[in-house]
């Protein structure tokens, strides 16, 4: 048997083929049907068990490894009957559960070279590379698979995001548009093109594009759905359409799957950005959001996630923010070697800075965030996502009121405004800084 991409399978129960294809196709197309493989979990086939383990790991919670391990053990127990491709995938999932992300990425890179139509492995490899700030690795994975899988639109979307994260905007747009030309419903390519347009300051065009394809965002997993609406909200904020941006938060970006990590950090980020843009979001929204974050204090799965949980809890005035801060500092020195530096040298100072900002300690925010920002890529996240931390740092510089810090803020703001001339948000912020510095408003 083969999956829908032509990869040989060692299924013991042919009835599981549909569930396997739902996982493969659903995963690469960001559709919720990927979870259907859990319905075949009674099938002892190693690849079925490995796919179930991967789904549990995507919960990105402190319980994920424990929930994934029984499936992984069943996959490993029967791995001798699996194909070499399946065996490598099982090994990659094992490395993931052990926290050895470097080894997991290496295995996915081998898979992309030897089995370039195993696009589920490719996308999982890109996920790990993304979370460790390895943008060239994301692109390298996609380019290895393209010659043999160019007939699949989703691989072009994966390449597009890899290009964009490497600041190769022309190539990113070309790949995204090729993917969309092959399949209009390609939300990852929509997402990549939104990144390009945001980076290049094409704000009105980006908003029109994303709203124009939003009718195709059906049957998606909650992350892809809410994240694409998050991008719509970013365009609205920069264009000064604040009420519409807040409505996107209330109606599309928050509330699809409130228990899921990615939905939570998107909500934290969007509320913070709205406030930084001068929008009154109300304490009730922060309090309601924080009620979902209180269980996250012991997670320490990805530093990028913990930092946003921390800010959401601190901004809502929850005591769990201090608990999470302590747990981050305790976890960092013993983190797996491949990610330890990101926890110790980036996450710890950034966490101190975020906690300080949420509590109005502008000097503490400047110190902590200023230390972390030069290496922020190491904690993962996209350029657009990490921009939140830069905005908070800039906000602390301005609110400190100190002339030297206002001078730093002027330089940061004006450089951003030069590349984002359509941004009313940046123009408002720059006007206030110029006035405080006694300079003529541009």
N, C-alpha and C positions, 0 to 999 in steps of 0.2 A: 504494500500500500504506500501511497504518497500523500503528503498534504497538498493543499491547493497551490502551493508554490513549487511543487515538484520535488520536495525533500522526502527521501525514503523513510518510512516509519516501521517500527517493530511492534506494532500493536498486537496484543493478544486477543482483543475483542474489537472486531470491525465496527461494532455499533458506536465506538468512541470516536470514529473519524470525524463526525460532524462537530463534536465538542472540541476536538483538537483544532479543526479549521476555524472554529469560532474564536479560539484563543489566538491563533496566529493572525488571522485577518483582523480580529477586533483589536488586538494589541497594536498592530502597525497602523491601523486607521483611527485609533483613539475612540473606539466604540465600546459601549458597556457590555456587549455580548462576549467579550473576552472571559468574563466570569463564568460562562456556561461550562467551561472545562471542569469546574468543581462538581458539576452534576455527573461527571464520569469518574469521580474519584475512587469508586470501587474497582475500577480497572487497574490491575497491578502493573500495566505497561510502564516502563521507566519514564518515558517522556511525558506521559499523562501526569504521573506523580511529580515530576520536576516542574511542569507548568503550574500545577496546584501550589507547589512550594513557592514559586516565584510570585504568584498572586498574593499569597499571605505576606511575603516580604514587602510588597508594595504598600501595605498598610502604613509603613513608616512609623511604627509605634514600638514601645518597649516590649510588647507582646508578640511582635511579628516573628522573631526568630523561633520562639517556642511554638508558635502555631505552624510555622513552616517545617520544622524539624521532622515530625512524623512522616510527612510526605517525602521529604528528602531522603530519609533513611530507607523508605520503601523503594525509592528510585535507585539508590545505591545498592540495595540488596539484590536487585535484578539487573544491574547494569551490564553484566556479562552478556545478556541477551539483546542489548541495545546496539544500535549502529554506532560507528565511531563519532558521527556528528552528534548523536544523542548523548553519548558518553561525555563529550566535551561540554555540552550544555549542562549536564548534571554536575560536572566538576566546577563549572562557573557559578552555579547556584550555591554549591557547597562553600566556595571561597567567599561569596557574598555573606552567607550566614556566619562565617567565621570572622568577618570584618576585614578580610584581606582583599581590598578593592583593587589594589594593583594587580594581583594575580587574576582576579575576575576579568579585568579589562584585557589583560594579555590573552586570556582564553577566548574572549569574544573577538579579538583581533585575529587570532588564528582561525577562528571559525569563518570570519568574513573573507579571509583569503582562500580557504579550502572549500567552503560551502557558501558561496556568496548569495545564494537564494534563501538562506536561513535568516530572513529579515527580522524575525522575533529576537534572535540572538543579537543581531546588529543593533536593533533599537534599545535592547537592554544594555549593550555595551556603551551606547551613546548616553544613556541615563547615568551610568557610573562616571563616564568621562565628564559629563556636565556637572555632576555633584562634586567633583574634585577640581573643577576649573581647567580641565584639559581640553580646551577648545580645538587645538590641532588634532587631538585624538578623536574627537567627534567627527571631524571632517575626514580624517584618514579612514575611519571605519566605513563611512558612506562611499567614498571614492573607490575603496577596494571592491565593493559589491556592485557598483554601477554597471560595469561592462556586461555582467551576466544577468542583471535584474532590471535593466533600463525600461522594460515593458511594464513595470509595476509603478504606478504613480507615486506611491508612498515613499519609495526610496529617493525620489527627487525632492520630496518634502524634507526628508532627513538630511539630504545633502544641503538643501537651502539653509536650514538652521545652522548646520556646521559652518557653512561659508559666512553666514551673518555673524556668528560668534567670533569668527576669525577676522572680522572687519572687512570682509571681501564682499562689499555690498552689490556690486554689479553682478557677480556670479550668483549671489544669493537670490537676487530678484529673478534672474534668468531661470534658475532651478525651480523656484517657487511657482513662477508662471507656467513653466512646463508641466509641473505636477497638476496645477489647476486646469490647464488645458486638457490633460488626459482624464481628469476626474474633478468636476467642479466641487464636489463634496470632499475636500481634502483639508481638514481643519488645521493640521500641522503646517501645511504650506501657507494657509491663510495667516497663521500665527507668525511664521517666518517673514512673510511680506509685511505684516504689521510692524515687526521689529525694524525692518529696513526703512520703512516710511517714517517711523518715529525718530530713528537715528539721523536720518537725512532732513528732518524738519518738515516733512511733507504731511502736515497735521490734518488739514482739511481733506486732502486726498486719502489719507489713511483712514479717517473716520468714514468717509463715503464708501471706501472699499469694504471695510469690515461690516458696516451696516448692510451693505449690498449683498454680502454672502451669508449673513447670519441666518437666513431662512433655511440654509442647508445644515445647520448645527443640530441635527436630530439624532437621537440614539447614541449620543456621545457619553463617554465617562464624565463624571462630575468635574474632574480637573480640567479637561479640555474645554468643556462648555463654559465653566466659570472663568477660566483663564482667558479665553478669547473675549468674553464680555469685559474682563478686567482691562484688556487692551483697548476696548472701545471706551471705557471710562477714562483711561489715560489721555486719549485724544480729546475727550470732552473737557477734562480739567485744564489742559494746556490751552484750549480754545476759549476758555472762560465760560463754558456752559455748565456752571456748577450744579444747578438744580437737576439737570439731566444726568450728570455724573452721579449724584447722590441717589437718584432713582435707579440707576443701573446697579448700584450697591444693594439697594433694598430688594430689587426685583429679579436680578439675574446673577450677580456675582456672589451673593451670600444666601445660603438657604437650600442649596441643592443636596448637599451631603455634609451637614455641619460637623459630623464627627471625623471627617477626613482631613488629614494634615494639610494637603495642598489647598483645599477650600479655606481652611482656617488662616493660613499665612497670606493667601490672596486677600482675604477680608481685612486682616490687620494692616497690610500694606496699603490697601485702598483707603481705609478710614484715615490712616496717618497722612497720606498724600492729600486727601481732601482738607484736613485740618491745616496742613502746611500751606495750602493754597488759599487759606482764609475762609474756608467753608465751616459753618457751625454744624457739626454732626450730632451733637447732643451726647450727654453722658450715658443715656440709656442704651445707645448702640454699643458703646465700649463695654458697658457692664454685661450686656447680653452676649456679646462675642467672647468676653473673658470667661464666662461661665463654662464655655466649651474648652477653654485652654487650661483649666485648673488641673486636669488629669495629666498634663504633659510635663510636669516638673521632673520626672525621673526618666524621660525618654532618652535623650542623648543619642539619637540615631544619626542625625545630620546637623552640623553646626548651623547651617543656613536656616533650618527649621527652628531650632531652639532660640535663636536670636529674635525671631519674630514672635514666637510665643511669649518670650520675656517682655518685649515691648508692649504687646497687647495686655498682658497681666499688669504691668507697671502703670500703663496709661489709665487703666481702669481702677487703680489704687488697690489691687489685690495683694495680700501678704504673700501669696504663692510666688510672686516675682522674686522675692528675696530667697526663697527656697530653691527656685530654679537657678538663680545666680550661684548659689553655693554648690549646687550639684554640677553645674558646668565647670566650676573651678576645681572641684574634686575629681571629676571624670577626665579632664584634659590630660594630666600627666600620664595616665594609664591607657589612653586611647590607642587603638591599633596603630602600629608603626607607620603605615602608609598614609594615615590621616592625622597623626598626632600633632604635627606642626600647625595644621589648620586650626585645631582646637586650642592649642596653647598660645600661639603667637597672633592669631587673628580673632578667634571667637571670644576668648577671655577678655581682651581689652575692649572689643566691640560691645560685649555684654555690659561691661562697666559703663561705657559711654551711653548705651541705650537706656539703661536704668537711670542714669543721671539726667538725661534729656527728659524722660517722662516725668521726672520730679523737679524740673526747673533748675537743675544744677548745670548751668551753661559751661562753666570751666571744666567740670568733670566730663561733660559730654564731649567737649572739644579735645580733651586729653585722651579719652578712651577711643573715640571714633577716629581721631587724627592718627593714633598709633596703628589702628587696624586698616584704614583705607588703602594704603599703598599695596597691601597684600590681600585685599578683599576677595579677589578672584579665586583664591585658594579654597574658600568655603562653598564654591559653587553658585548656582543661580545665574540668571542671564544678566546682560548689561542693564536692561530695563529694570529688572528686579533689584539689583544691587544699588541702583540709583536712589532707592529709598534712604539708604544709609548716608549717601552723599548729601541728600536734601536735609536730613536731620542735622548733619554736621554744619551745613551752611546756615541753617536756622539758628543753631547755637551761636555761631559767630555773630550773626546779626543781633540776636537778643542779648548778647553779652554787653553790647553798647560800647565796647572799648574801641578806641580809634584804630589800633593796629589790627584788631580782628575785623572791624568793618572794612579796612583796606583789603584784607585777604578775601572777604566776602565779595567786594566789588570785582576783583579779578576773576574769581570763580564764576560769578553771575554773568559778567559780560562775555566771557568765553562761551558760556552756554547759550546766551542770547544770540551771539553771532552765528551759531549753527541752527538756532531755532527761532528765526525772526517772526514766525507766526504765533509764538507762544505768548498769550496774554498773561499767563501766570508769571513767567519770568520777567515780563515787562513791568508788572506791578511790583514785584520784589525788587527789581533793579531801581525803579523810581524811588522807592523808600530808602534804599541804601545810598543813592546819590544825594538825596536830600539830607540824610544824616551826616554825610561827608562834606556838605556844603558845595557840592558840584552841580553844574547845570544838568537838568534832566535831558536825556537824549531823546 
